[in-house]
Each structure stands twice: as structure tokens, then as C-alpha cells.
């Protein structure tokens, strides 16, 4: 057996993250991901953003709807400020390195690790015998998404930290198994006031595009009137806003609305509380509605414009995939060499 790796080699800083195109983008996607993705473009770091359509099919997808959702998600990225010239933007299925490395990582990951993934338990529920193998195994593909680019940092929400820990475990085991310093040990990037945006109907549950109630979320395709109405109808409570954050400890809906305001206004939650201490929600929610409309309406309008030209969206995704493949292909080829695969085919 090779000896454990002692000294990690230096890796250039590279950010990777992905979003499933299995439904419309929400305010949660914007505040928890897209807004931070855009900021990273200005930090002089290579940024790679992926629409993970292979992950989407772990549950059955209507083909026409999947194509539409993938284009719409791409439009959302661009409308939110992702510049395809400065960041790499593509859909996962156009770069085969993901699934190739995903199989290898299936053989590196241990069953015990996979069985501890709480998100699988949450999604499968009591129906675990009837869900797809892909739903069980997809954390290994998620690790491959990251390691195909030797990404060093991944912006994630709190609910994805466990999957990132699995990615770290797989990278460490691969390095140790083969006595190499090949894969970096990726670090999570968790920032901002609203890294986990909660439902507008239940402050204890994450805002989700899969929630049956459309009133539980703000979609990036919602028009200004719909955004304002959803916020005004959002669940709150009868008490005024406190003068410290501690006063929100047992008030999940109130804290969620304060966090959303803070993230949209680029303030800290403490600054929002200071500004609105003592205010009733009859005052606070209209102010939040106006802020949300101001921030989100331009994104919605730009998404609508972009979706009128699907061929241009496809061109952008294809160009991004070519750039992504140029990075990932040599990395996966090196993995094949490391694990002992013969690669003698002439291309």
C-alpha cells in the first residue's frame, strides 16, 4: 500500500459551483448563490459555474421541460451578472469528464459514507427502495464535478456542507490510496446574511422550488406585482421587530424576513434591526417588498429578453463547455494514468 500523503502540493485558487436546472430559480438561489457568484468574478479568481443537468435526472424529468429549465437557469445566471467572458458557464452533460470521474469516485467512496448522507434520506423518505440509484450515488458525482477542475473553493449553502465533506473524504482517500498529491482538499465558502433563505410560509423550512405552494417562494420569473404580493402575504408574527438580533431567536419567520432584507440591501442583519427596531410588520414588509422589486425586477426583465433567443443561450453554454473541457480533460486523463488504465487509442 502507498504511504499516506504528508505534504499537499499547492493548487491555484479556483471556484466551482453548480445549480440543478430542475425547476425555476428562486430568491433563495439568488441570495444564497448567484449574488455571491457574481461577486467572485471581481476577486481575480477563476470561476466555473455549471448547470448540473445530470444531477437533475436522478428524478425523472420531462425532456422538453428540462431543456427549457436549463436555458432558463442559464438566463438567470447571466441576468444576475455572471459574465460568460469572465466566468465559465456551461451545462454538465456537455463535458463528459464529470461522469467519467464520477464512476471512479463511486469506486473510491465507501458505502458507509454514502449511507450517512442526510439529504438522500430526506428526499427518499420511506420510499428509499423505489428511488433511483442515481439519487443515492449522486454525491460522488458532485465530488467529481468539483475535482474534475481541481477546484479549491466551493460556494455552498449550509445544507450542502455534508456533501462537500464527502468530496474532501474522497479526495483524501484517492490521494492516500495512490500515494499522490493530486486532488486539493476543497474549502467551503459560506458567506452573507441569507446563505439559507427560508420559506415565506414556514420559517423553519428552506425556500424550495419543489414546495407545492408557489406562495412559499419568490421566483426570479415573478413580475413586480407578484413579488410584492408574496412578501406582503409572507408569514410573520404579531410582535414588533426587536432592537437586537437576540430578540429574533425564537421567531423564525421574522428572522428570515430580516435576513432577506439584509442580503438584498447589502447590510448586516444587525444594521436592519437597528433601522427598524420597534416597527410592526405592517411597516417592514412593504419596505422589504419595495426593495425586492427594485433588486429583482431588472433580473426578471433581462431573463425574459434572453429567453427570446434560445440559440444564443445554447451558443454560450456550448462555448463554456469547450472551455470547461479544456481544463477537465487533462485532469481526468491523468487520473486514468494514476489508477493504471491503458490509454493507447489514437485520436
URBELVEN-V556975 format. One record per pair of residues at least 24 apart in sequence whose ideal C-beta (glycine too) atoms are under 8 Angstrom apart, sorted by sequence separation. I is the first residue (numbers start at 1). GAP is how many residues later the second one is. If there is no record, write none. Layout:
# URBELVEN-V556975
i = (I:I)
gap = (GAP:GAP)
This chain:
# URBELVEN-V556975
i = (139:142:143:147:164:245:257:264:15:114:142:245:248:51:114:140:231:244:247:261:265:139:143:161:254:257:261:264:49:139:143:245:257:260:264:161:244:15:19:21:109:140:200:243:261:14:15:17:18:19:20:21:106:109:200:242:243:257:264:13:14:15:16:17:18:19:20:21:108:152:154:156:158:203:241:260:13:14:15:16:17:18:19:20:22:49:150:151:153:154:155:156:157:200:201:202:12:14:16:18:22:106:109:150:152:153:154:155:156:200:201:243:20:21:105:151:152:153:154:155:200:241:242:243:20:105:147:153:155:241:18:22:55:158:159:241:49:51:53:54:102:105:157:158:240:241:22:47:48:49:50:51:52:53:54:102:105:147:157:240:241:37:41:47:48:49:50:51:52:53:104:119:146:240:241:41:47:50:51:102:34:38:41:46:50:99:102:105:34:37:38:98:101:102:119:241:22:38:54:100:118:119:237:21:24:35:37:41:54:99:117:236:23:30:34:41:98:101:116:117:22:25:29:34:97:98:101:159:21:24:25:34:203:204:21:117:203:236:30:37:98:202:203:21:25:97:202:203:234:21:114:203:92:95:113:203:232:19:198:231:232:198:113:200:109:199:231:232:198:231:197:109:109:228:231:108:197:227:228:197:109:228:105:108:194:227:228:108:193:194:197:227:194:105:108:193:194:224:227:21:193:227:192:59:59:224:18:58:193:218:222:223:193:58:59:193:220:224:57:58:223:218:222:220:221:58:220:221:55:220:221:55:54:55:52:52:50:48:48:45:40:37:36:33:18:33:32:18:16:16:16:14:16:14:15:14:15:16:17:14:15:16:17:11:13:14:15:17:12:13:15:80:11:79:76:72:182:36:182:36:36:182:35:180:32:178:31:178:32:31:32:31:32:32:31:5:28:28:5:27:5:26:4:9:8:11:2:5:7:15:2:5:149:1:2:3:5:8:2:8:28:149:28:148:149:27:28:148:26:150:26:149:26:148:25:147:148:24:23:22:23:28:27:30:26:27:29:26:27:26:27:25:26:24:25:24:25:24:79:80:79:79:76:79:94:78:79:94:91:95:75:76:79:89:90:94:101:35:75:78:89:90:97:31:95:96:90:91:94:95:98:101:72:75:89:90:94:97:101:104:31:74:75:84:88:97:100:27:31:90:95:90:97:101:72:84:88:97:104:71:84:88:75:78:71:74:88:71:74:71:74:70:27:30:51:27:30:50:48:48)
gap = (24:24:24:24:24:24:24:24:25:25:25:25:25:26:26:26:26:26:26:26:26:27:27:27:27:27:27:27:28:28:28:28:28:28:28:29:29:30:30:30:30:30:30:30:30:31:31:31:31:31:31:31:31:31:31:31:31:31:31:32:32:32:32:32:32:32:32:32:32:32:32:32:32:32:32:32:33:33:33:33:33:33:33:33:33:33:33:33:33:33:33:33:33:33:33:33:34:34:34:34:34:34:34:34:34:34:34:34:34:34:34:34:35:35:35:35:35:35:35:35:35:35:35:35:36:36:36:36:36:36:37:37:37:37:37:37:38:38:38:38:38:38:38:38:38:38:39:39:39:39:39:39:39:39:39:39:39:39:39:39:39:40:40:40:40:40:40:40:40:40:40:40:40:40:40:41:41:41:41:41:42:42:42:42:42:42:42:42:43:43:43:43:43:43:43:43:44:44:44:44:44:44:44:45:45:45:45:45:45:45:45:45:46:46:46:46:46:46:46:46:47:47:47:47:47:47:47:47:48:48:48:48:48:48:49:49:49:49:50:50:50:50:50:51:51:51:51:51:51:52:52:52:53:53:53:53:53:54:54:54:54:55:56:56:57:57:57:57:58:58:59:60:61:61:61:62:62:62:62:63:64:64:65:65:65:65:65:66:66:66:66:66:68:69:69:69:69:69:69:70:70:70:71:72:73:73:74:74:74:74:74:74:75:76:76:76:76:76:77:77:77:78:78:79:79:80:80:82:83:83:83:86:87:87:90:93:95:101:103:108:115:118:119:122:124:124:125:127:129:130:133:135:135:136:136:137:137:137:137:138:138:138:138:139:139:139:139:139:140:140:140:140:141:141:144:149:152:153:153:155:156:156:157:158:160:160:161:161:162:163:163:164:164:165:166:167:168:169:170:170:171:171:172:172:173:173:174:174:174:174:175:175:175:176:176:176:176:176:177:177:178:178:179:179:179:180:180:180:181:181:182:182:183:183:184:184:184:185:186:187:187:189:190:190:191:191:191:192:192:193:193:194:194:195:195:196:196:197:219:219:220:221:223:223:223:224:224:224:226:226:227:227:227:227:227:227:227:228:228:228:228:228:228:229:229:229:230:230:230:230:230:230:231:231:231:231:231:231:231:231:232:232:232:232:232:232:232:233:233:233:233:234:234:234:235:235:235:235:235:236:236:236:238:238:239:239:239:242:242:243:243:247:265:266:266:269:269:274:276:279)
